[in-house]
C-alpha cells in the first residue's frame, strides 16, 4: 500500500513523518523543570492527597513522577507547585495552583514492568485553567 507517495519499505521517511507529526501535535513548549507537586482528587474531603515531582511543565499541563497506583485517566485534581524564592524575581517564593485532568497514566517508569505499590509512575496532566501564582 502506498500512502502520500511513500512505500512502506521507506522506513527512514516514515520515521521522519511520524516525528514531525508528533512534534506538531504539541501545542505548548515544554520546559524540563523539577518542582515538588501536591495533588488532591477533587471531591474528596479527606485522603486522596499525593505528592510527586514534575518532569516537565508547559502552560497546557505537566508530566509528573508520582508514587501512586490510585490515579486514573479522566480524574480531576487540584494541583499546587511551591516555587522557591528567587532573588530579583520572586523574593519570598510562592506557589502555582490549578485544576488539572489526568490524561495519561504510564504504568512503567524507565521500562520497568515490575511495579509494586511504592513505585514511581508518570502521570500526564492537562490544566483545566491557567495556573495562578499565589504569593
PETABEL-V716740 format. One record per residue. N is the residue number from 1. PHI is phi as a letter, one per 20 degrees, with the letter a starting at -180 (* if undefined). Layout:
n,phi
N,PHI
N,PHI
//
This chain:
n,phi
1,*
2,d
3,c
4,l
5,m
6,d
7,e
8,g
9,f
10,e
11,f
12,f
13,f
14,f
15,f
16,f
17,f
18,f
19,f
20,f
21,f
22,f
23,f
24,f
25,f
26,e
27,e
28,d
29,f
30,e
31,d
32,f
33,b
34,d
35,c
36,f
37,c
38,d
39,c
40,c
41,f
42,f
43,n
44,d
45,f
46,c
47,m
48,m
49,d
50,c
51,c
52,a
53,b
54,f
55,e
56,b
57,c
58,c
59,f
60,d
61,r
62,b
63,d
64,d
65,d
66,b
67,e
68,b
69,d
70,e
71,e
72,c
73,g
74,n
75,f
76,d
77,c
78,e
79,c
80,c
81,c
82,f
83,d
84,f
85,g
86,c
87,g
88,n
89,c
90,b
91,g
92,d
93,m
94,r
95,b
96,e
97,c
98,a
99,d
100,b
101,d
102,f
103,d
104,b
105,c
106,e
107,f
108,c
109,c
110,l
111,m
112,e
113,e
114,e
115,e
116,d
117,f
118,e
119,f
120,f
121,c
122,e
123,c
124,e
125,d
126,d
127,f
128,e
129,b
130,f
131,f
132,d
133,e
134,d
135,d
//
